[in-house]
Amino acid sequence: MPTESGSCSAARQAKQKRKSHSLSIRRTNSSEQERTGLPRDMLEGQDSKLPSSVRSTLLELFGQIEREFENLYIENLELRREIETLNERLAAEGQAIDGAELSKGQLKTKASHSTSQLSQKLKTTYKASTSKIVSSFKTTTSRAVCQLVKEYIGHRDGIWDVSVARTQPVVLGTASADHTALLWSIETGRSLAKYAGHVGSVNSIKFHPSEQLALTASGDQTAHVWRYAVQLPAPQPAADSSQQLCGEDEVECSDKDEPDADADPSSDCPTIRAPLTSLKSHQGVVIAADWLVGGKQAVTASWDRTANLYDVETSELVHSLTGHDQELTHCCTHPTQRLVVTSSRDTTFRLWDFRDPSIHSVNVFQGHTDTVTSAVFTVGDNVVSGSDDRTVKVWDLKNMRSPIATIRTDSAINRINVCVGQKIIALPHDNRQVRLFDMSGVRLARLPRSSRQGHRRMVCGSAWSEDHPVCNLFTCGFDRQAIGWNINIPALLQEK
């Protein structure tokens, strides 16, 4: 074992001497020591290998601790009496508060505080408690706005990402750790096509804005552009939604209740094995990819700490976007402008501007204290970022010095998605929950999760399909399934 140097030993001895001296100056006089006579006599009558001087010091220190607790106890009794007096005064105004409702952190340990200060603290506590009560009632009024419509089961490993096609036919796409991406019929839940061109985990999927093309990012350090051609089957009757209401008191379920993937529904669907274009420049996992407006260029984000901008037709690398200090976690493009936002484990996200072809600028934004798991654009001038620090922040692009809204949650947040038309944010969590908020940070609903429905493991991603008549929100997770939800948005906003 390494030995301690002389300087370290001397410093430790000096520290112990200072500590011993600081304790010795607090020793009490002989009259106070008499109060500890009973425990001293009891201990002195017992066998002990400690020197008498050490035992005497310990007894004196224990006596000091006892007296400190006595003083605190007396002060708390005085405070409680003062609280009762103030309650009597507040009761006359109709604002009586039970002193037991105050948290320990709100009890002052000094009895010298003025009556007005304590009264103000009581009023603040009263407002906070009533606010929590009102909030709990709000969550129960939205029980009928969220219902599970369809489950999409066929992957053999966790699903990282979910996306909805922007062109007809409207299909659902999922990206999985089983090295495949699947296309689904939204109405029937049948798999329509499988992409098996990657040799690593498929980490994201995005559809071309105007053609039947998909862009997938993979752990094999590439991103692929591939073409699909599918025909939608006849729709089936929708599932009974009488038992699929959104509530706060859903029954918990265990991880063992997962979809059985032994029977592979995707085995009968066509398999695409070769891409039209392979984008290769990264030296690490490609964690996400997205199309720039117009669909002629694509951006990728990688664990090699860079984001790359490619010309899709030629596979040429146009720009390598460097600057992040750690691995990237996500990238997103603006729906109408040549803007890109990238997020990273370095607790920042960056805004890249390609509107001027001759130059591209970058702005760095620091508002989180842990990994920024995703940052996405909304229509207009807002960016929404989510983080492992359990917060979501809404930013105004015109003034990014501080967020215009902050949402605090009880679990780390994964890939968020915003309903552009209604400006509703879907937050998938590590703790298997999916919550809906508006852009001002007000919680609207929580998707149901019980032993019969909902995700059974971490929820990784979400995607809105605002115009689809059957499902308008999709979620995916480690339980190897994607779920389609119907969100009654008018009713949801009316409850707000």
C-alpha positions in Angstrom: 0.0 0.0 0.0 1.3 3.5 -0.7 2.8 5.2 2.4 1.9 8.7 3.6 4.5 11.4 3.0 5.9 13.5 5.9 4.2 16.6 4.8 0.8 14.9 4.5 1.3 13.3 8.0 2.2 16.6 9.5 -0.8 18.3 7.9 -3.1 15.6 9.2 -1.8 16.0 12.7 -2.1 19.8 12.6 -5.7 19.4 11.4 -6.5 17.0 14.3 -4.9 19.4 16.8 -7.1 22.3 15.4 -10.2 20.1 15.7 -9.3 19.0 19.2 -8.7 22.6 20.2 -12.0 23.8 18.7 -13.8 21.2 20.8 -11.8 21.9 24.0 -12.8 25.6 24.0 -16.4 24.6 24.1 -16.1 22.5 27.3 -18.5 23.5 30.0 -17.9 24.5 33.6 -18.0 22.1 36.6 -21.6 22.9 37.4 -22.7 21.8 33.9 -20.6 18.6 34.2 -22.6 17.6 37.2 -25.6 17.1 34.9 -23.8 14.2 33.3 -22.9 12.6 36.6 -25.2 9.6 36.2 -23.9 8.4 32.8 -20.4 9.1 34.0 -20.9 6.9 37.1 -22.5 4.2 35.0 -19.7 4.2 32.4 -16.9 4.3 35.1 -18.3 1.2 36.6 -17.9 -0.7 33.4 -14.8 -2.4 32.1 -13.0 -0.3 29.5 -9.7 -0.3 27.8 -9.8 3.4 27.1 -7.6 5.7 29.2 -9.4 7.7 31.8 -8.5 11.0 30.2 -10.0 9.9 26.8 -13.2 8.6 28.5 -13.5 11.9 30.4 -13.2 13.8 27.2 -15.8 11.6 25.5 -18.3 12.1 28.3 -17.9 15.8 28.2 -18.5 15.9 24.5 -21.6 13.6 24.8 -22.8 16.0 27.4 -22.4 18.9 25.1 -24.4 17.1 22.4 -27.2 16.4 24.8 -27.4 20.0 25.8 -27.5 21.1 22.2 -30.4 18.9 21.5 -32.1 20.2 24.7 -31.7 23.7 23.5 -33.1 22.9 20.0 -36.0 21.1 21.6 -36.8 24.1 23.8 -36.6 26.4 20.8 -38.9 24.3 18.7 -41.5 24.2 21.6 -41.3 28.0 21.6 -41.7 28.1 17.9 -44.8 25.9 18.0 -46.4 28.1 20.6 -45.7 31.1 18.4 -47.2 29.3 15.4 -50.3 28.5 17.4 -50.6 32.2 18.3 -50.2 33.2 14.7 -52.7 30.6 13.6 -55.3 32.1 16.0 -54.7 35.5 14.3 -54.8 34.1 10.8 -58.0 32.1 11.7 -59.7 35.4 12.2 -58.9 36.2 8.6 -60.0 32.7 7.3 -56.4 31.5 6.6 -55.6 29.2 9.5 -52.8 26.7 8.9 -51.9 23.6 10.8 -48.3 23.9 12.0 -47.8 20.2 11.2 -48.1 21.0 7.5 -44.8 22.9 7.6 -41.8 21.0 6.4 -38.8 20.6 8.6 -36.8 22.9 6.3 -39.3 25.7 7.0 -39.0 25.6 10.8 -36.5 28.2 11.9 -33.9 27.1 14.4 -33.6 30.6 15.8 -36.4 31.9 18.0 -35.2 35.5 17.4 -37.1 35.8 14.1 -39.7 38.5 14.1 -43.4 37.7 14.0 -43.9 39.3 10.7 -41.3 37.1 9.0 -42.8 33.9 10.4 -46.2 35.0 9.4 -45.0 35.6 5.8 -43.5 32.1 5.8 -46.8 30.6 6.9 -48.7 32.4 4.1 -46.1 31.2 1.5 -46.5 27.6 2.7 -50.3 28.0 2.5 -50.2 29.2 -1.1 -47.8 26.4 -2.0 -49.9 23.7 -0.5 -53.1 25.0 -2.1 -51.3 25.2 -5.5 -50.4 21.5 -5.2 -54.0 20.6 -4.5 -55.2 22.6 -7.5 -52.6 20.9 -9.7 -53.7 17.4 -8.6 -57.3 18.2 -9.5 -56.2 19.4 -12.9 -54.6 16.1 -13.8 -57.7 14.2 -13.0 -60.0 16.3 -15.2 -58.2 15.1 -18.4 -59.0 11.4 -18.0 -60.8 11.0 -21.4 -58.4 12.8 -23.8 -55.7 10.0 -24.3 -56.4 6.5 -25.5 -54.3 3.7 -26.8 -55.3 2.7 -30.3 -52.7 0.2 -31.6 -49.6 -1.6 -30.6 -46.9 -2.3 -33.2 -45.0 -5.5 -32.2 -42.4 -7.2 -34.4 -38.9 -6.0 -33.4 -36.6 -8.4 -31.5 -34.9 -5.6 -29.5 -35.5 -2.2 -28.1 -36.8 0.5 -30.4 -34.8 3.8 -30.3 -36.8 6.0 -32.6 -40.2 6.4 -34.3 -41.3 8.6 -37.2 -44.3 9.2 -39.5 -44.1 9.5 -43.2 -44.8 13.0 -44.7 -46.1 11.7 -48.0 -48.9 9.3 -49.1 -49.2 6.6 -48.1 -48.8 7.7 -44.5 -46.8 4.9 -42.7 -45.1 4.5 -39.4 -41.3 3.9 -39.2 -39.4 2.4 -36.3 -35.6 2.1 -35.8 -34.4 -0.8 -33.5 -31.4 -2.1 -31.8 -32.0 -5.4 -33.7 -30.3 -3.8 -36.7 -33.5 -3.3 -38.7 -36.0 -0.6 -39.4 -39.7 -1.5 -40.0 -42.5 0.3 -41.8 -46.0 -0.2 -40.4 -49.6 0.3 -41.4 -50.9 2.7 -38.8 -54.5 1.4 -39.0 -53.9 -2.3 -38.9 -50.5 -2.6 -37.0 -49.1 -4.9 -39.8 -45.5 -4.5 -40.8 -45.2 -3.5 -44.5 -41.5 -3.5 -45.2 -38.2 -4.2 -43.4 -34.9 -2.5 -44.0 -32.0 -4.8 -43.2 -29.1 -2.9 -44.8 -27.3 -1.9 -41.5 -24.9 -4.1 -39.6 -25.4 -2.2 -36.4 -28.2 -0.9 -34.2 -30.5 1.4 -36.2 -30.7 4.5 -34.0 -33.0 6.9 -35.8 -35.4 7.0 -38.8 -36.7 10.1 -40.7 -38.8 10.3 -43.9 -38.1 12.4 -46.9 -40.4 15.5 -47.1 -41.7 14.7 -50.6 -40.5 11.3 -51.8 -40.8 7.7 -50.6 -37.3 7.7 -49.1 -36.2 7.0 -45.5 -33.0 8.1 -43.8 -31.6 5.8 -41.1 -28.6 6.3 -38.8 -26.7 3.3 -37.3 -24.1 2.1 -34.9 -22.2 0.8 -37.9 -20.9 4.5 -38.4 -23.0 5.1 -41.4 -26.4 6.7 -42.4 -28.4 5.1 -45.3 -30.9 6.5 -47.7 -33.3 3.9 -49.0 -36.4 3.8 -51.1 -39.6 2.0 -50.1 -42.8 1.1 -52.0 -45.7 -0.1 -49.9 -49.4 -0.8 -50.3 -51.7 -0.2 -47.3 -54.0 -3.1 -46.3 -57.7 -2.6 -45.7 -58.2 -0.9 -42.3 -59.6 -2.9 -39.3 -62.1 -1.8 -36.7 -60.6 0.3 -34.0 -60.0 -1.2 -30.6 -62.4 -0.7 -27.8 -61.3 2.5 -26.0 -63.7 2.1 -23.1 -60.9 0.8 -20.9 -58.2 3.0 -22.3 -58.5 6.3 -20.4 -55.7 8.5 -19.3 -55.3 8.7 -15.5 -52.9 9.3 -12.7 -53.5 6.1 -10.7 -52.6 3.4 -13.2 -51.5 0.0 -11.9 -47.8 -0.6 -12.1 -46.5 -3.6 -14.1 -43.3 -5.6 -14.2 -40.7 -5.8 -16.9 -41.5 -9.5 -17.5 -44.8 -8.5 -19.2 -43.2 -7.8 -22.6 -44.4 -8.5 -26.1 -43.5 -12.0 -27.2 -41.2 -11.6 -30.2 -40.8 -15.4 -30.9 -43.4 -15.1 -33.7 -41.9 -12.5 -36.0 -44.8 -10.6 -37.8 -42.2 -8.9 -40.0 -41.0 -12.2 -41.5 -43.7 -12.1 -44.2 -43.1 -8.5 -45.3 -40.7 -7.5 -48.1 -37.1 -6.9 -47.0 -34.9 -4.1 -48.4 -31.2 -5.0 -48.1 -29.3 -2.3 -50.0 -29.4 1.5 -49.7 -29.6 4.0 -52.5 -26.9 6.0 -50.8 -24.6 5.3 -47.9 -23.2 8.4 -46.0 -19.8 7.5 -44.7 -17.5 9.9 -42.9 -17.9 9.3 -39.2 -15.5 7.5 -36.9 -18.1 6.6 -34.4 -21.7 5.6 -33.9 -24.1 7.7 -35.9 -26.8 8.4 -33.3 -29.2 10.5 -35.4 -29.9 11.9 -38.9 -32.4 14.3 -40.4 -33.3 15.9 -43.8 -32.7 19.5 -44.4 -35.6 21.5 -45.8 -36.1 20.5 -49.5 -34.6 17.0 -49.0 -31.5 17.5 -51.1 -29.1 17.5 -48.1 -29.0 15.5 -44.8 -27.3 16.0 -41.5 -25.9 13.3 -39.2 -24.8 13.4 -35.5 -22.2 11.0 -34.2 -20.4 9.9 -31.1 -17.2 11.1 -32.7 -18.3 14.6 -31.5 -19.1 15.9 -35.0 -22.1 16.5 -37.1 -21.8 16.1 -40.9 -23.8 17.8 -43.7 -24.1 15.7 -46.9 -25.3 16.1 -50.4 -27.7 13.1 -50.6 -27.4 12.6 -54.4 -23.6 12.5 -54.5 -22.9 11.3 -50.9 -20.4 14.2 -50.8 -19.5 15.6 -47.4 -20.4 19.3 -47.6 -19.5 20.5 -44.0 -18.1 18.8 -40.9 -19.6 20.6 -37.9 -17.1 20.5 -35.0 -17.1 22.1 -31.6 -18.9 19.8 -29.2 -16.7 18.5 -26.4 -18.4 15.2 -26.0 -20.5 12.7 -27.9 -23.5 14.0 -29.8 -26.9 12.7 -28.8 -29.3 14.1 -31.4 -29.8 16.4 -34.4 -32.8 18.2 -35.8 -33.5 20.4 -38.8 -35.9 23.4 -39.0 -39.1 22.6 -41.0 -38.9 25.7 -43.2 -35.3 27.1 -42.9 -31.8 25.9 -43.4 -31.1 25.6 -39.6 -29.7 22.7 -37.7 -29.6 22.1 -34.0 -27.3 19.5 -32.4 -27.3 18.3 -28.8 -24.5 16.6 -26.8 -23.4 15.0 -23.6 -21.3 18.2 -23.0 -24.6 19.7 -21.5 -25.0 22.1 -24.5 -26.8 22.3 -27.8 -25.7 24.2 -30.8 -27.5 26.1 -33.5 -26.0 25.9 -37.0 -27.1 28.4 -39.6 -26.8 27.5 -43.4 -29.1 30.1 -44.7 -26.2 32.0 -46.3 -24.4 29.6 -48.7 -21.1 31.5 -48.4 -20.9 31.2 -44.6 -22.3 29.1 -41.8 -22.5 30.4 -38.2 -22.9 28.5 -34.9 -24.2 29.6 -31.5 -23.7 27.6 -28.4 -26.4 27.5 -25.7 -25.8 26.4 -22.1 -28.9 25.9 -20.0 -28.7 22.4 -18.7 -26.5 20.7 -16.1 -26.4 17.2 -17.7 -26.5 15.5 -21.1 -28.9 17.3 -23.5 -30.7 14.3 -25.0 -32.5 16.2 -27.7 -33.3 19.6 -29.0 -36.0 20.2 -31.6 -37.4 23.1 -33.6 -41.0 24.3 -33.6 -42.7 26.3 -36.3 -41.7 29.9 -35.6 -38.8 30.9 -33.5 -38.7 28.4 -30.7 -36.4 25.5 -29.8 -37.3 22.9 -27.1 -34.5 21.0 -25.4 -34.6 18.0 -23.0 -32.0 16.7 -20.7 -30.9 14.0 -18.3 -31.0 16.7 -15.6 -34.8 16.1 -15.6 -35.7 19.4 -17.2 -37.2 20.6 -20.5 -36.5 24.2 -21.6 -38.3 26.3 -24.2 -36.1 28.9 -26.0 -36.8 31.8 -28.2 -34.3 32.0 -31.1 -34.4 35.8 -31.0 -33.2 35.8 -27.4 -31.4 32.6 -26.3 -29.8 33.9 -23.2 -32.4 32.3 -21.0 -35.3 30.0 -21.5 -38.8 31.4 -21.7 -40.2 28.3 -19.9 -38.7 25.5 -17.8 -40.5 22.1 -17.2 -39.2 20.1 -14.2 -39.9 16.4 -14.1 -39.0 13.4 -11.9 -37.1 11.4 -14.5 -34.5 11.8 -17.3 -36.0 12.8 -20.6 -35.3 11.2 -23.9 -36.2 12.3 -27.5 -38.9 14.8 -27.3 -41.3 15.8 -30.1 -43.6 18.8 -30.6 -47.0 18.9 -32.1 -46.4 21.8 -34.4 -50.0 22.9 -35.0 -51.2 22.7 -31.4 -47.7 23.4 -29.8 -47.9 20.4 -27.4 -44.7 18.8 -26.2 -44.5 15.0 -25.8 -41.9 14.0 -23.2 -40.8 10.3 -23.1 -39.1 9.4 -19.8 -36.6 6.9 -18.4 -39.2 5.9 -15.9 -41.6 4.6 -18.6 -43.9 7.6 -18.4 -45.0 9.9 -21.3 -46.2 13.3 -20.3 -47.7 16.1 -22.4 -47.0 19.8 -21.8 -47.8 23.0 -23.6 -45.2 25.5 -24.6 -45.6 27.6 -21.5 -44.7 24.6 -19.3 -48.2 23.6 -18.1 -48.8 19.9 -17.9 -51.8 18.7 -19.9 -51.9 14.9 -19.5 -50.0 11.7 -18.8 -50.4 8.8 -21.2 -51.9 5.7 -19.4 -49.6 3.0 -18.3 -50.8 -0.2 -16.5 -50.5 -3.9 -16.6 -52.8 -3.9 -19.7 -51.4 -1.0 -21.7 -48.5 1.4 -22.1 -44.8 0.9 -22.1 -43.2 -1.6 -19.7 -39.6 -0.2 -20.0 -37.9 3.1 -20.8 -39.7 5.2 -23.4 -37.1 6.3 -26.0 -38.9 8.4 -28.5 -42.1 9.9 -29.8 -43.6 11.3 -33.0 -46.7 13.3 -33.7 -48.9 12.8 -36.8 -51.3 15.7 -36.5 -53.5 15.0 -39.5 -54.0 11.2 -39.1 -57.6 10.4 -38.1 -56.7 7.2 -36.1 -53.4 7.9 -34.3 -51.8 11.2 -33.8 -49.0 10.4 -31.3 -46.6 7.4 -31.4 -44.2 6.3 -28.8 -41.5 3.6 -28.7 -39.3 2.0 -26.0 -37.1 -0.7 -24.7 -40.0 -3.1 -24.5 -39.6 -3.7 -28.2 -42.9 -2.1 -29.2 -44.3 1.1 -30.6 -47.7 2.4 -29.5 -50.2 4.6 -31.4 -52.3 7.0 -29.3 -55.3 9.1 -30.0 -55.0 12.4 -28.3 -58.2 14.4 -28.2 -56.4 17.7 -28.6 -59.4 20.1 -28.5 -60.6 18.5 -25.3 -57.0 18.6 -23.9 -56.6 22.3 -24.6 -60.1 23.0 -23.3 -59.1 21.4 -20.0 -56.1 23.7 -19.9 
